[in-house]
Amino acid sequence: MHRYLVVSDLHLCDVEEHADGWKAYKSARHVFDPDFERLVVRALDSLPADATFTLVLNGDILDFDLVCAVPDAPPWPVNRAERLSGMEATGPKSAWKCQRVLDHHPVFVRTLARVLCSGHGVVIVMGNHDREFHFPEVQQVVVDELLATVKAGGGTCDTAAIRFEPWFFYRPGEIYAEHGNQYDYYSSFRFLLHPTVRIADEERLALPMGNLSNRQLMTRMGYFNPHSTDYIQNIFSYAAHWLRFYAFSRRGIVMPWFLGSIKVMARLLRGKKLLLKPPEGYDDRLQRVATDNRIADVTVTALTNLQRPPITYRFYRIVREFWIDRLLISLLMIGGTVTLALVPIPLWIQLMVPLTCFPLVFFVYERAVHGEDVFTVDRQLPQYARSIANLLPVHVVTMGHTHRPTLVPLSRGVAFVNTGTWASVSRWTDRNEPPGYRNYLLADFEDGRDPTVTLDSWHTIGTPTNGDVEPVGKAPTTPAL
């Protein structure tokens, strides 16, 4: 039997505590590492003796975009902007971030080490928020940390059991796992297998708009929760948010939003010029994907063609996403109202045009240009999964990214599973903050039997409230569930 435990969107980052609730999503009360360990132990304990087990971490496991800390004595230049919003996504800087996050989550590291000590495998599929795993230095940090934990527990493991997948994890006839950000033009990379550009003698990730927004806006607007689309509001909700959190505090929201939006747009426009053609040797990288997964070249090409180009090439949509278009329209309406007040025309015209015509024009404009938004990809992922299932012989296509747990039959014997998220999904309007969905996919494949596919939440099972699991080097015991 082959068993796969698939989770995604853990969004592990460094822990921060602020008395006023700033960046509450990074606080210690949202650390779920012990629950994650119990889930993995349970999956291992119920495994038949002759079965194999693979833990698939399907993207956004670490969230590099939310780490704003800087070393006390950095060995590389760190400018003022990096100190405010986090360091650039380069190999050395991202490796430091990775080590910091792992230091804050030792139980998570211990859980992965436990899987390796049991003789099974760990696969890390890169998402958009942990694309820094592209750098060998960052991968080495993870490998070194796991090996050190295994050794400290008195166990042994094979480093070949730790795999990093830049695109997808695939087992013919069984499962296809991909994070899903490539079907979202807010978060897709132009050249997924070579996501870097060279700037100022540094190899940096060519970050998509979603990542840049987290770095330049979300880190400076800490009362929003980036894991719950908490920041998607209307103008009245934004006003209420400002009154509740900012009006009587020293923190600001208007300038961080405005300056952050300008910075993101500038970065996207600059990156557009650097991503006009594939990097040298890109076809060879695609060929290696085909060879490593024993897939025909034409199939890899078809899978590549399903991906969406980033929003970088749609300037108007970028302007709209940052509300710049609505800001300009508001300024025009204010200017028009002032102009009407100064012109010698009847009073009823001076009043009726601003009160009726301007709102009507704004409403018509909004209806006409609404188009896609950040929720569109959530509705479209099952369609992409169906296309993938038509290209590859699998029973399960699984993704994450949207944080919305879903199980959808695609055809007889084939299902699409979105594994949701483990991150806190509380909104600033919630009084009782939920700890997150904590979803997982458990898929068992056995010769001669139909596969068993389960999408569940750890909360529905229950978790032990006393005692810890055994050390990594020993055989894990079954927790009292």
N, C-alpha and C positions, 0 to 999 in steps of 0.2 A: 504494500500500500504506500502511496505517496501522499503526504499531508502538507498543505500550504496554509500558513497563518499569515494573512496580509493585513497590514495597517498602513495608514497614510496620514499626513497632515498632523503630526504630533506638534510641530512648531516649537521644539525645544529651544530655549534661549537662556541667557544669563538671568539670574533672579535679581529683581530690584524691589525695594520696599519704600513706599512713600506714604507718609501719614495722611496726606490730603487726597489719596486715591489716584494720584497720577500714575499712569501706566499700570493700572491694577491687574491687567492681564499677565504681567510678568511677576506677580507677587508669589510668595511661597505657598499660599493657600491653593494655588492652581497647579502645583506640581503633582503629577499623577504617577510618578515613576513606580512606587510600590504596587499600585493596582496593575500597571502594565506588566510588572514582573510576575504577579500572581496569575495573570492571564496566560503568559507564556509557559509558566510551570504547569498549569492545568493542561494545556495542549500537549506538552511533553509527557506528562504522567499518564495520559490516556492513550498514548501511542503504542500500538502493538510492537512486540520485540523486534520483528523483522522489517519494520516500516522505516521509511525515510521521512525527514521533516525539514522544511525550508521556511525560515522566517523572512518574509518579503516586506521590506520597509519601502513603501511605494511613493516616495517623494515628499518633500517638505517635512522631513524628519527633524532637521535642525533649521532654524530660521536665522540665517546670517544677517538679514536685513534689519532685524530688531536689536542687534548688538551694537550699542553706541560707545562702549567702553574703549579706552585707549591705554596701552601700557604706560607705566610710570616713566620709563626711560626707553621709548621706542627706538629700535635700531635702524629705523628707516624714517624718512621725513613724513611728518603728519601735519597737514595744514589746519587752519582754523575751521574750515567747513567740515573736515573729517571729525574734528573734536565735537562738533555740534550734532552731526547726523550719522556718524559712523564712518569707519575707514573704507577706502576703496576696495573693490573686490579684486585683489591681486593674490597671487599664491602665498607669499609670506604673511601678509596681513590677514588673509582669510584663515590661514593655519593657526594664527594666534587666536582668532575668534573661535575657531573650532575647539581648541584646547580649553578656552575659557568656559564654553558651554558644557563640555564634557566634565570639567571640574565641578560644575554646579549640579551635575546629574550623575553621581556615581552609581546609583541603583540602576539606572538605565544601562550604563556600561556593564554592570554586573549581570544584567539580564541577557545581553547579547553574548557575553562570555560564557554564560551557562549553556546557551544553545551550542556554542562551539565545543565546549567540554563534553557535551553529550554526543559528539560525533556528527553533528548536523551542520547545515549551512545558513549563512546570513547574506541576504542580497539587499543592497541599497540601490534603489532606482532613483535617479536624480530628478528633482522637481524644479520649480522656478525659484523657490526661496532657499534651496540648498544646492544650487547649481555650482557653488564653489567647490563641491566635490570633484569638479572637473580638474582641479589642480592636483598634481601628484603629491605636493606637500601636505595638502589637506587630507587626502586619503591616508597618507602615512601616519598622520596624527591619530586617526581612528584605529588603524592597525596596531600601532605601538601601544595605545591605551588598552585595547582588548587583550593583547598578548601579555601585558604587564598584569592585568587583572586575573587572567587565566593562571599565570605563574604564581601569583600571590595566593590563589586558592588551591594550589597544589595540583592543578590539572594540566592537560596538554591539549593542543589543537593544531590543525593544519591551516596555515595562512591562506591556502587555496580555497578554503571554505568561506572566505570573506570576499564577496564580489561587489563591484561598483558598476552599475549599468547606466550609461548616459542617456539611453533612450527607452528601452523596454526589457522586460524579463519574459522569456518565452519557453514553454515546454510543449512540444507538439502533442496534439491530442488531449491536452489538459488545460493549460492556463496561459493567458497573455496579460501581463501587468504593465501598465504605463501610467505615469502621473496624470496626464490629461491637459497640461497647460499649453501644449502645442496647438490645441483646438480653440484656444482663447486668445484673440489678438491683443488683449491687454497684457498677456503674460508669456507669449510665445517668443522663441529665439529665432532669428533669421536663419542661422546655420547651427542647428542643434548640436552637432558632433564637433563643432569648432566654434564655441560661443564667445571667443575673445577677440579683442582688437588691440592694436599697439598704440598707446598714447603716452607721450612724455617718457619714452624709453621703458615703459611698463606694459606688461601683458595684462589687460583688464577684461573682465566680463563685459560684454555689450548688453547691459541690463535692459530688460523691457520696461514698459511704462509702469506696470504693477509694482515691480521691485523698486524702481526709482521713487514712486509715490510713497511707498512705505518708508524709504530712507529719508526723503526730503520733507514729507508732510506728516506721516503718522508718528514718527519719532518726536516731532515738535508739537503735536496735537494729542497729548497723552491721555485725554479723557475719552477718546474714541477707542473702541476695540477693533483692531484690524482683522480679527478672525471672524467677525460676525456681520460684516458689511454694515457695521454700526454707523459708519461715516456717510452712508447713502441716505440723505434726508431731503426734505423740502425746505424752502426758505424759512417757513415758520418754525420748523423743528430746530433749524440751525440757530434761530434767534433765541428760542427757549434754552438751547444748549449753552449759548453764550451767557445768558442771564444766570443760569444755574451754576456754571463752573468758572467763568472768566470775569464777569462784570465786577465782582468784588474781591478779586485776587490779583496777584502780581503777574500771573501768567497771561499770555496773549494768544489769540487765534487768528486774527485778521492778517497780520503781517507774516506769520509763518505760512499761512495758506497762500498768500499772494506771492511772496518771494519763493516759496517752495515750488509753486506752479511754474513760475518763470524758469527756475533752475531745471526742472524736469523737462520742460519743452525745449530748452536750449540743449540739454544733453541728448534728447531724442533727435533733434535736427542735426547735431554734430555727428551722431552715430550713424545717421542715414547715409551720409557721404562715405562712411567707412565700410558699409555693408552692401555695396552695389553689386558685387560679384562674389562668387564662392571663393573661399581661401584656397590656396594652392594645396593640392592633394586631397581635396574634399571627396572626390569620387572614390579615392582609395579607401577612405574611412567608411563610406557606404558599402563598398565591396567587402570590407572586413566584417561589417554587421551581417551581411548575407552569408559569409563563410562561417562565422562563429555560430550562427543560429541555424545553419543548413536551410536557408531560405533562398529561393531563386532571386536573381538580380531584379527581374521584372516585378517581383512581389515587393521587394524593398523600395523600389521606385514608386509603386502604387501606394505604399504606406506613407512615403514622404509626401506624395501629392495630396494626401488627406490633410496635412498640416496647414495652418493658416499663417500667412505672413503677418508680422507684428503691426500694430497700429501706427508705428513710426511713419508709414507711407500714406497715412490719412490725416493730414495736418488739421483739417477742420474738426474731425472727431476728437483729436487731442485737445484743441481749444475748448470744445464743448464739455469734455469730461472735467475740465478744471473750472468750469463756470465762467470762463473769460467772455464767451459770447453773451451770456446773460448780464454780466457786469457792463459790457459795452451798451447793450440795449437799455439797461437801466439808466446809464449816464445820458444816453440820447433822449430818453423820455423825460428825465429831469430837466435837461436843457430845453426840450420842447415846451415843457410846462412853464419854465421861466420866460421863454420867448413869448408865449401866448399871453402871459401876465403883463408884459411890457408893451404889447401891440394894442393900439386903440380899436378893439373889437368888442362886441357885446359880451357882457359878463357870462351869459349862459354858454357861450362858445368856449370861453376861457375855462369854465368848469367842466362842461360835458366831454370835451375832447380828452383831457387827462383822466377823467373818471370812467369813461366808457370806451373810447376808441383805442387808447393805449393798452388797457388790459385785454381788449379783444385781439389786437394785433399780436400781443405777446402770447395769448392762448393759441391762436392759429399757428404761430411760429413753432411753438412747442409741439403741437400735434403733427406738424408737417415734417419736422427734422428729428423726431425722437430716435428712431432707428434702434440699433443694438445698445445694450447696456451690460453691466457686469453679470446680470442674471441670465443672459441669453445662452451662454455656454452650458449652463445647467440643464436647459431643455434640449440642447443639441447633442450632448455627450452620448446618449443611447444610439443616436443615428450614426455617429462615428464608430461606436462599438460594433454596430451591425456591419458596417463596411469592413472593419477589421476581421470579424468572424467569417465574412465571405471570402477573405483572402487567405486565412490561415485555419487549419483544422484544430479548433479548440472548443472546450465546453464552457469556459469562463473567460470573459474579458472584464478586467477590473481596472478602475481608475479612482482618482480622488479629486483633489484640487478645489472643488466647489463647496466642500464641507457639508454636503447634503446627502445623507445615506440613502441609497436606492438599490433595489433589486428588481430588474426588469427582464422578463423572458424575451429573447430575441428571435428564437425559433425553437423547434423541438430539440431539447437537449442542450441548448446554448443560452446562457444568461449573461446579462451585464450587471456588474456590481460596482456601486460607488461606495467606498469605505468611509465616507464622512470625515470626521475629525476627532482628535482627542483634546484639542485646545479649548480654552474657555470660550463659549459663544454668548456670554452675557452682554446685554446692551446697556447703555448708560441709563435707560429708562427702567431697567429691571431692578426690583427691590431684592428679590431672592435670586442670587446669581447661581445659575446652574453650572456644574463643573465641566460641562462638555458632554458630547454624545458618547465618546469612547467606543466607537464602533470597530468591528473587526470582521474579516472574512475568514471562515474556516472551510477549506475545500479538501475533501478526501477522494482520491482516485485509486481504485482497486481493480485489478484485472478481472474481467468477467462480470462486473457489477456496475450499476449506474453510479455516477459520481454523486457525492453528497456535498451540497453547497449551502452554507449557512451564513447569513448576515445577521449579526447580533450586536448587542451592547453589553459591556461588562456590567453595567448597572442592573440589567435584568437578571443576571446570574447571582449577584451578590459577591461580596469579598470578605475575607477573614478580618476580624477586628483585633485579634491578639496573636502575638508571636510573629517572627520573621521566618522566611524560607531558609533552607540550609545554605551554607557557603558554596561558592561556585564550584569548587573542586570535588564536592560530594554529590552523590546521587540525590536529585531533588525529591522531596516528599510531597505528598498530595495535600494542598491546603484544605482546611475545613470550609467547604462551600455550602 
